[in-house]
Amino acid sequence: MEDLVWIYVKKNKGGVAQLVERLNRNQKVDGSTPFISTMEIYTDGAASGNPGPGGYACVIINGENIIEKVGGEKLTTNNRMELLAAIVALENCLEHKDEKITLYSDSTYVVKAVNEGWLKNWIAIDFKKKKNEDLWRRFYKVYVQYSALTFQWVQGHDGNFYNERCDKLARNFSKSF
């Protein structure tokens, strides 16, 4: 059962709207101070030409703190950038590996690999004939360190603020080559 979410928007010094409070399903909305029950990560990747110049981005939300990470490669694919975005986010959140974290991605490639057991099958066959073996091995090395990490697919280009932010950051970085 999903938590009900109460959103309290606050502006930080840079003026970015932040999700700063969440309510547990059993907590009343009576003016009492809610607690933060989870950390949220949004990721996205982009490539022009596929293969071509690419970028990735992640937005990490932990209470009032929002961290954005971007990067890319001169010659890459969209799937590599989607996967690299998740890797970079998880590598940067290891100090929170025992907290409840939700990683949101519009990449079915990344989300289904975890949620539908593809990754487990690829490991069982030692990644034989699988693309992006280097990144999947790197992903798995960091992924197994988390105790309460869930992956959630979100529709891309559908108005989700942080997904749209990641998309813009990734596309802009891909144009820097």
Secondary structure as a PSIPRED ss2 file (coil, helix, strand):
# PSIPRED VFORMAT (PSIPRED V4.0)

   1 M C   1.000  0.000  0.000
   2 E C   1.000  0.000  0.000
   3 D C   1.000  0.000  0.000
   4 L C   1.000  0.000  0.000
   5 V C   1.000  0.000  0.000
   6 W C   1.000  0.000  0.000
   7 I C   1.000  0.000  0.000
   8 Y C   1.000  0.000  0.000
   9 V E   0.000  0.000  1.000
  10 K E   0.000  0.000  1.000
  11 K E   0.000  0.000  1.000
  12 N C   1.000  0.000  0.000
  13 K C   1.000  0.000  0.000
  14 G C   1.000  0.000  0.000
  15 G C   1.000  0.000  0.000
  16 V C   1.000  0.000  0.000
  17 A E   0.000  0.000  1.000
  18 Q E   0.000  0.000  1.000
  19 L E   0.000  0.000  1.000
  20 V C   1.000  0.000  0.000
  21 E C   1.000  0.000  0.000
  22 R C   1.000  0.000  0.000
  23 L C   1.000  0.000  0.000
  24 N C   1.000  0.000  0.000
  25 R C   1.000  0.000  0.000
  26 N C   1.000  0.000  0.000
  27 Q C   1.000  0.000  0.000
  28 K C   1.000  0.000  0.000
  29 V C   1.000  0.000  0.000
  30 D C   1.000  0.000  0.000
  31 G C   1.000  0.000  0.000
  32 S C   1.000  0.000  0.000
  33 T C   1.000  0.000  0.000
  34 P C   1.000  0.000  0.000
  35 F C   1.000  0.000  0.000
  36 I C   1.000  0.000  0.000
  37 S C   1.000  0.000  0.000
  38 T C   1.000  0.000  0.000
  39 M E   0.000  0.000  1.000
  40 E E   0.000  0.000  1.000
  41 I E   0.000  0.000  1.000
  42 Y E   0.000  0.000  1.000
  43 T E   0.000  0.000  1.000
  44 D E   0.000  0.000  1.000
  45 G E   0.000  0.000  1.000
  46 A E   0.000  0.000  1.000
  47 A E   0.000  0.000  1.000
  48 S C   1.000  0.000  0.000
  49 G C   1.000  0.000  0.000
  50 N C   1.000  0.000  0.000
  51 P C   1.000  0.000  0.000
  52 G E   0.000  0.000  1.000
  53 P E   0.000  0.000  1.000
  54 G E   0.000  0.000  1.000
  55 G E   0.000  0.000  1.000
  56 Y E   0.000  0.000  1.000
  57 A E   0.000  0.000  1.000
  58 C E   0.000  0.000  1.000
  59 V E   0.000  0.000  1.000
  60 I E   0.000  0.000  1.000
  61 I E   0.000  0.000  1.000
  62 N E   0.000  0.000  1.000
  63 G C   1.000  0.000  0.000
  64 E C   1.000  0.000  0.000
  65 N E   0.000  0.000  1.000
  66 I E   0.000  0.000  1.000
  67 I E   0.000  0.000  1.000
  68 E E   0.000  0.000  1.000
  69 K E   0.000  0.000  1.000
  70 V E   0.000  0.000  1.000
  71 G E   0.000  0.000  1.000
  72 G E   0.000  0.000  1.000
  73 E E   0.000  0.000  1.000
  74 K E   0.000  0.000  1.000
  75 L E   0.000  0.000  1.000
  76 T E   0.000  0.000  1.000
  77 T C   1.000  0.000  0.000
  78 N H   0.000  1.000  0.000
  79 N H   0.000  1.000  0.000
  80 R H   0.000  1.000  0.000
  81 M H   0.000  1.000  0.000
  82 E H   0.000  1.000  0.000
  83 L H   0.000  1.000  0.000
  84 L H   0.000  1.000  0.000
  85 A H   0.000  1.000  0.000
  86 A H   0.000  1.000  0.000
  87 I H   0.000  1.000  0.000
  88 V H   0.000  1.000  0.000
  89 A H   0.000  1.000  0.000
  90 L H   0.000  1.000  0.000
  91 E H   0.000  1.000  0.000
  92 N C   1.000  0.000  0.000
  93 C C   1.000  0.000  0.000
  94 L H   0.000  1.000  0.000
  95 E H   0.000  1.000  0.000
  96 H H   0.000  1.000  0.000
  97 K C   1.000  0.000  0.000
  98 D C   1.000  0.000  0.000
  99 E C   1.000  0.000  0.000
 100 K C   1.000  0.000  0.000
 101 I E   0.000  0.000  1.000
 102 T E   0.000  0.000  1.000
 103 L E   0.000  0.000  1.000
 104 Y E   0.000  0.000  1.000
 105 S E   0.000  0.000  1.000
 106 D C   1.000  0.000  0.000
 107 S C   1.000  0.000  0.000
 108 T H   0.000  1.000  0.000
 109 Y H   0.000  1.000  0.000
 110 V H   0.000  1.000  0.000
 111 V H   0.000  1.000  0.000
 112 K H   0.000  1.000  0.000
 113 A H   0.000  1.000  0.000
 114 V H   0.000  1.000  0.000
 115 N H   0.000  1.000  0.000
 116 E C   1.000  0.000  0.000
 117 G C   1.000  0.000  0.000
 118 W H   0.000  1.000  0.000
 119 L H   0.000  1.000  0.000
 120 K H   0.000  1.000  0.000
 121 N H   0.000  1.000  0.000
 122 W H   0.000  1.000  0.000
 123 I H   0.000  1.000  0.000
 124 A H   0.000  1.000  0.000
 125 I C   1.000  0.000  0.000
 126 D C   1.000  0.000  0.000
 127 F C   1.000  0.000  0.000
 128 K C   1.000  0.000  0.000
 129 K C   1.000  0.000  0.000
 130 K C   1.000  0.000  0.000
 131 K C   1.000  0.000  0.000
 132 N C   1.000  0.000  0.000
 133 E H   0.000  1.000  0.000
 134 D H   0.000  1.000  0.000
 135 L H   0.000  1.000  0.000
 136 W H   0.000  1.000  0.000
 137 R H   0.000  1.000  0.000
 138 R H   0.000  1.000  0.000
 139 F H   0.000  1.000  0.000
 140 Y H   0.000  1.000  0.000
 141 K H   0.000  1.000  0.000
 142 V H   0.000  1.000  0.000
 143 Y H   0.000  1.000  0.000
 144 V C   1.000  0.000  0.000
 145 Q C   1.000  0.000  0.000
 146 Y C   1.000  0.000  0.000
 147 S C   1.000  0.000  0.000
 148 A C   1.000  0.000  0.000
 149 L E   0.000  0.000  1.000
 150 T E   0.000  0.000  1.000
 151 F E   0.000  0.000  1.000
 152 Q E   0.000  0.000  1.000
 153 W E   0.000  0.000  1.000
 154 V C   1.000  0.000  0.000
 155 Q C   1.000  0.000  0.000
 156 G C   1.000  0.000  0.000
 157 H C   1.000  0.000  0.000
 158 D C   1.000  0.000  0.000
 159 G C   1.000  0.000  0.000
 160 N C   1.000  0.000  0.000
 161 F H   0.000  1.000  0.000
 162 Y H   0.000  1.000  0.000
 163 N H   0.000  1.000  0.000
 164 E H   0.000  1.000  0.000
 165 R H   0.000  1.000  0.000
 166 C H   0.000  1.000  0.000
 167 D H   0.000  1.000  0.000
 168 K H   0.000  1.000  0.000
 169 L H   0.000  1.000  0.000
 170 A H   0.000  1.000  0.000
 171 R H   0.000  1.000  0.000
 172 N H   0.000  1.000  0.000
 173 F H   0.000  1.000  0.000
 174 S H   0.000  1.000  0.000
 175 K C   1.000  0.000  0.000
 176 S C   1.000  0.000  0.000
 177 F C   1.000  0.000  0.000
